[in-house]
Amino acid sequence: MVQFVTPDIAVDIGTNNTRVYVKNKGIVVNEPSIVIVRGDNSKRIIAIGDSAEEMIGRAAADVRVVHPLRDGVIVDYEMAQVMLHYFVSKAIGSRYFFRPRMVVTMPGKVSKVERRAVINAMEHIGTRQIFVVEQAFAAALGTGLPVYDPQGSFVVDIGAGTTEVALVSMGGIVLSHSIRVAGNKIDEAISGYLKKQHAILVTDRVAEQLKMDIADVRADKNPEHIAVVRGRDIATGMPLTVDVNMARVSEAIADPLKEILAAIKWVLGRIPPEFAADILQNGIFLTGGSAALPSLDAMIATEFGVPVSVARDAGECTTLGAGYMADHFDMLGGAGRDNG
């Protein structure tokens, strides 16, 4: 049945997960940004999203896992277009008379080519108007911060591919900094440590779970804790189980955490004097999937001497902020991109 009234939507395209928000319904799709195809050059799509993730490591040798995004931007345009079309169709149906209007999130620091790739992908799946919003602004809005008021709100959005640090006020971003160091780089540091020190290969999922099982990201404050880790022996390829000291894991992730702290420091050091009192009073708000990394908020608070809070539903703040804009699309003015 053809839908004559198509709801406005928001699409939060993440390196690891893509979420689709439908006006007046909320987040209706939240699935891994993964496509599985058969053969290196084949266009035969086997699975997308949740069903694709379930097949990782369990499919035949000629099956290829494709991650269309890396560090927050599209790296495989064709597969990204297929994936996005699937998610949007799943959210609102594939048969509609009027093409939907869409709010789409994007990292703050992207090239014109990377930005164009996202817009082109959205145009090809069928949208009549696109409004692009920076992830940091959407995250601040989704957190419930007073982003339209004449006061400064400081947000650090730590996703999978990028960390977005921004000062937001009066409906816009006053100052921001984006780095391609975030949750995935932390996971890679953990995997690298296990490979080097324990000669074991683990899946991305195991590395991510270890990350969230750390008692404290500060190695000097991490109590003695041993985790049992299962993977494959590098030398033999056979299943292997090792005991891992989690304090050493905290040490292993120090470098990516230092880069995130440096990004925060970069923005804090350039804040206009008018906003300094706002930040000292209200503090820093952490959003994104890695915001809940144990004691990360305490580390940042100690480093910069300001209060730090982890947002409720931190992993969904960006989507919820973009969704709020989709709910009020007519108020976005002429900043949206008209596609016909």
C-alpha positions as CSV (number, residue, x, y, z in Angstrom):
1,M,0.0,0.0,0.0
2,V,1.4,3.4,-1.0
3,Q,1.8,5.9,1.9
4,F,0.6,9.4,0.9
5,V,1.9,11.0,4.1
6,T,5.6,10.2,4.7
7,P,7.0,11.1,8.1
8,D,10.1,13.2,8.5
9,I,13.0,11.1,9.7
10,A,16.5,11.4,11.2
11,V,19.4,9.1,10.3
12,D,22.4,8.9,12.6
13,I,25.0,7.1,10.4
14,G,27.6,5.7,12.8
15,T,30.8,3.8,12.2
16,N,29.5,0.8,14.2
17,N,25.8,1.4,14.3
18,T,23.2,3.3,12.3
19,R,20.0,4.5,13.9
20,V,16.8,5.8,12.2
21,Y,14.4,8.0,14.1
22,V,10.8,8.5,12.7
23,K,8.8,11.5,13.6
24,N,6.5,11.0,16.5
25,K,7.7,7.3,16.9
26,G,11.3,7.6,18.2
27,I,14.2,5.4,17.3
28,V,12.8,2.5,15.2
29,V,16.0,1.1,13.7
30,N,19.3,0.6,15.6
31,E,21.5,-1.9,13.8
32,P,25.2,-2.5,13.1
33,S,26.6,-0.7,10.1
34,I,27.6,-4.0,8.4
35,V,26.9,-5.5,5.0
36,I,27.8,-9.1,4.1
37,V,28.3,-10.0,0.4
38,R,29.3,-13.2,-1.4
39,G,32.7,-13.0,-3.2
40,D,35.2,-10.1,-3.5
41,N,33.5,-8.5,-6.5
42,S,30.0,-9.8,-6.1
43,K,27.0,-7.6,-5.7
44,R,25.1,-10.4,-4.1
45,I,24.0,-9.0,-0.7
46,I,23.5,-11.8,1.9
47,A,22.7,-9.8,5.0
48,I,22.6,-6.3,6.4
49,G,22.6,-5.0,10.0
50,D,21.6,-7.3,12.8
51,S,21.4,-10.4,10.6
52,A,24.8,-9.6,9.2
53,E,26.4,-9.3,12.6
54,E,25.1,-12.7,13.6
55,M,26.9,-14.2,10.6
56,I,30.4,-12.8,11.3
57,G,32.9,-15.6,11.8
58,R,30.3,-18.2,11.1
59,A,29.8,-18.0,7.3
60,A,31.6,-19.7,4.4
61,A,35.0,-18.7,3.2
62,D,33.7,-16.8,0.1
63,V,31.6,-14.5,2.3
64,R,33.0,-11.0,2.8
65,V,32.1,-8.6,5.7
66,V,31.9,-5.0,4.6
67,H,32.0,-2.0,6.9
68,P,30.8,0.9,4.7
69,L,32.0,3.5,7.2
70,R,35.3,4.2,8.9
71,D,36.1,6.9,11.3
72,G,32.6,8.4,10.9
73,V,32.7,8.8,7.1
74,I,31.7,6.6,4.1
75,V,34.5,4.6,2.6
76,D,32.4,2.2,0.5
77,Y,29.8,4.3,-1.3
78,E,28.0,1.5,-3.0
79,M,27.6,-0.6,0.1
80,A,26.7,2.5,2.2
81,Q,23.9,3.3,-0.2
82,V,22.5,-0.3,-0.1
83,M,22.7,-0.3,3.7
84,L,21.0,3.1,4.2
85,H,18.2,2.2,1.7
86,Y,17.6,-1.0,3.7
87,F,17.5,0.8,7.1
88,V,15.3,3.7,5.8
89,S,12.9,1.3,4.1
90,K,12.7,-0.8,7.3
91,A,11.9,2.3,9.2
92,I,9.2,3.9,7.0
93,G,8.4,1.3,4.4
94,S,9.5,1.2,0.7
95,R,6.3,2.5,-1.0
96,Y,5.5,6.1,-0.4
97,F,4.1,8.8,-2.7
98,F,6.0,11.7,-1.2
99,R,9.7,11.3,-0.6
100,P,10.7,11.9,3.0
101,R,12.5,14.9,4.5
102,M,15.5,13.9,6.4
103,V,17.9,15.1,9.1
104,V,21.3,13.4,8.9
105,T,24.2,13.6,11.3
106,M,27.8,14.1,10.3
107,P,31.1,14.6,12.1
108,G,32.3,18.2,12.4
109,K,35.6,17.6,10.6
110,V,34.9,16.1,7.2
111,S,36.1,17.0,3.7
112,K,33.8,18.3,1.0
113,V,34.1,14.9,-0.8
114,E,33.1,13.0,2.4
115,R,30.2,15.3,3.0
116,R,29.1,15.0,-0.6
117,A,29.2,11.2,-0.4
118,V,26.7,11.2,2.5
119,I,24.4,13.7,0.7
120,N,24.6,11.7,-2.6
121,A,23.8,8.5,-0.8
122,M,20.7,10.0,0.8
123,E,19.6,11.5,-2.5
124,H,19.8,8.2,-4.2
125,I,17.7,6.4,-1.7
126,G,15.0,9.0,-2.2
127,T,14.7,12.1,-0.1
128,R,13.2,15.4,-1.1
129,Q,15.1,17.6,1.4
130,I,18.1,17.0,3.6
131,F,19.2,18.9,6.6
132,V,22.8,18.1,7.8
133,V,23.6,18.6,11.5
134,E,26.9,18.2,13.2
135,Q,27.0,15.3,15.6
136,A,28.1,17.4,18.5
137,F,25.2,19.8,18.2
138,A,22.7,16.9,17.9
139,A,24.3,15.2,20.9
140,A,24.0,18.3,23.0
141,L,20.3,18.8,21.9
142,G,19.6,15.1,22.6
143,T,21.1,15.4,26.1
144,G,18.6,18.1,26.9
145,L,21.1,20.9,27.2
146,P,19.8,24.5,26.6
147,V,21.4,24.7,23.2
148,Y,19.1,27.6,22.0
149,D,19.7,29.7,25.0
150,P,22.4,32.4,25.4
151,Q,24.7,30.3,27.5
152,G,27.4,27.9,26.7
153,S,27.0,24.1,26.8
154,F,30.1,21.9,26.5
155,V,29.7,18.4,25.1
156,V,32.1,15.6,24.3
157,D,30.6,13.0,22.1
158,I,32.8,9.8,22.0
159,G,31.4,7.6,19.3
160,A,33.0,4.6,17.6
161,G,34.9,6.4,14.9
162,T,35.2,10.0,16.1
163,T,35.3,12.1,19.2
164,E,33.5,15.4,18.8
165,V,34.2,18.2,21.3
166,A,32.1,21.3,21.0
167,L,30.9,24.5,22.8
168,V,27.3,25.1,21.8
169,S,25.1,28.2,22.3
170,M,22.3,30.1,20.7
171,G,21.4,27.3,18.3
172,G,24.8,26.7,16.8
173,I,28.4,25.6,17.5
174,V,30.7,28.3,18.8
175,L,33.8,26.3,18.8
176,S,34.5,22.6,18.0
177,H,37.2,20.1,17.4
178,S,36.9,16.6,15.9
179,I,39.4,13.7,16.0
180,R,39.2,10.3,14.5
181,V,40.1,8.6,17.8
182,A,37.2,7.1,19.8
183,G,35.8,3.8,20.9
184,N,37.2,1.7,18.0
185,K,40.8,3.0,18.6
186,I,40.4,2.0,22.3
187,D,39.3,-1.5,21.2
188,E,42.2,-1.7,18.8
189,A,44.6,-0.8,21.6
190,I,43.2,-3.6,23.7
191,S,43.4,-6.1,20.9
192,G,47.0,-5.0,20.2
193,Y,48.0,-5.5,23.8
194,L,46.5,-9.0,24.0
195,K,48.2,-9.9,20.7
196,K,51.6,-8.6,21.9
197,Q,51.6,-9.7,25.6
198,H,49.5,-12.9,25.4
199,A,49.8,-14.0,21.8
200,I,46.1,-14.3,21.5
201,L,43.7,-13.0,18.8
202,V,40.3,-11.8,19.9
203,T,37.2,-10.6,18.1
204,D,36.1,-6.9,18.1
205,R,33.2,-7.9,20.4
206,V,35.6,-9.4,23.0
207,A,37.8,-6.3,22.9
208,E,34.8,-4.0,23.4
209,Q,33.5,-6.1,26.3
210,L,36.9,-5.9,28.0
211,K,36.9,-2.1,27.6
212,M,33.6,-1.8,29.4
213,D,34.7,-4.3,32.1
214,I,37.7,-2.2,33.2
215,A,37.1,-1.1,36.8
216,D,38.8,2.2,36.2
217,V,40.5,3.7,33.1
218,R,43.2,5.1,35.4
219,A,45.7,2.3,35.7
220,D,47.1,3.6,39.0
221,K,43.6,3.4,40.5
222,N,42.6,0.1,39.0
223,P,42.2,-2.6,41.6
224,E,43.8,-6.0,40.9
225,H,41.3,-7.8,38.7
226,I,41.8,-10.8,36.4
227,A,39.6,-11.4,33.4
228,V,39.3,-14.7,31.5
229,V,39.7,-14.0,27.8
230,R,39.0,-16.5,25.0
231,G,40.4,-16.3,21.5
232,R,42.8,-17.9,19.1
233,D,46.5,-18.7,19.6
234,I,48.5,-16.6,17.1
235,A,51.0,-19.4,16.5
236,T,48.7,-22.4,16.1
237,G,45.2,-20.9,15.4
238,M,43.8,-23.1,18.0
239,P,41.3,-21.9,20.7
240,L,43.1,-20.3,23.6
241,T,42.1,-19.0,27.0
242,V,44.3,-16.6,29.0
243,D,44.0,-14.7,32.3
244,V,44.4,-11.0,31.7
245,N,45.3,-8.4,34.4
246,M,42.8,-5.6,33.8
247,A,45.2,-3.0,35.2
248,R,47.5,-3.7,32.3
249,V,44.5,-3.2,30.0
250,S,44.0,0.2,31.5
251,E,47.6,1.0,30.7
252,A,47.1,-0.2,27.1
253,I,44.4,2.3,26.4
254,A,46.3,5.3,27.8
255,D,47.4,6.6,24.4
256,P,43.9,7.0,22.8
257,L,42.6,8.5,26.0
258,K,45.4,11.0,26.0
259,E,44.3,12.1,22.5
260,I,40.7,12.5,23.6
261,L,42.0,14.6,26.6
262,A,44.1,16.7,24.2
263,A,41.0,17.4,22.0
264,I,39.1,18.6,25.1
265,K,42.0,20.7,26.2
266,W,42.2,22.3,22.7
267,V,38.6,23.5,22.9
268,L,38.8,24.5,26.5
269,G,41.9,26.6,25.8
270,R,40.1,28.6,23.2
271,I,36.7,29.2,24.8
272,P,35.7,32.9,24.7
273,P,35.8,34.5,28.2
274,E,32.0,35.1,28.1
275,F,31.4,31.3,28.3
276,A,34.0,30.4,30.9
277,A,31.7,30.9,33.8
278,D,29.0,28.7,32.1
279,I,31.5,25.8,31.8
280,L,32.8,26.1,35.3
281,Q,29.2,26.1,36.6
282,N,27.6,23.5,34.4
283,G,30.6,21.4,33.5
284,I,31.2,19.0,30.6
285,F,28.7,16.5,29.4
286,L,29.8,13.2,27.9
287,T,27.8,11.4,25.2
288,G,28.4,8.6,22.8
289,G,28.8,4.8,23.1
290,S,32.1,5.1,25.0
291,A,31.0,7.9,27.4
292,A,30.3,5.2,30.0
293,L,33.9,3.9,30.1
294,P,34.4,3.3,33.8
295,S,35.7,6.4,35.6
296,L,36.4,8.3,32.3
297,D,34.3,11.2,33.8
298,A,36.4,11.3,36.9
299,M,39.6,11.3,34.8
300,I,38.4,14.3,32.8
301,A,37.1,16.1,35.9
302,T,40.5,15.7,37.6
303,E,42.4,16.7,34.5
304,F,40.6,20.0,33.9
305,G,39.0,20.9,37.3
306,V,35.4,21.1,36.1
307,P,32.4,18.9,36.9
308,V,31.8,16.1,34.3
309,S,28.5,14.3,33.8
310,V,27.6,11.3,31.7
311,A,24.4,11.8,29.8
312,R,21.5,9.5,30.3
313,D,21.1,7.2,27.3
314,A,24.5,8.5,26.2
315,G,24.8,6.2,23.1
316,E,21.5,7.6,21.7
317,C,21.8,11.3,22.4
318,T,23.0,12.2,18.9
319,T,20.0,10.3,17.3
320,L,17.6,11.8,19.8
321,G,18.9,15.3,19.0
322,A,18.6,14.8,15.3
323,G,15.2,13.3,15.9
324,Y,14.0,16.4,17.8
325,M,15.0,18.4,14.7
326,A,13.0,16.0,12.5
327,D,10.0,16.4,14.7
328,H,10.3,20.2,14.1
329,F,11.6,20.1,10.5
330,D,9.5,23.1,9.5
331,M,11.4,25.2,12.0
332,L,14.8,24.4,10.5
333,G,14.5,27.2,8.0
334,G,16.4,27.4,4.8
335,A,19.5,25.7,6.0
336,G,18.3,22.3,4.7
337,R,19.3,21.1,1.3
338,D,16.4,21.0,-1.2
339,N,16.6,17.9,-3.4
340,G,13.6,18.6,-5.6
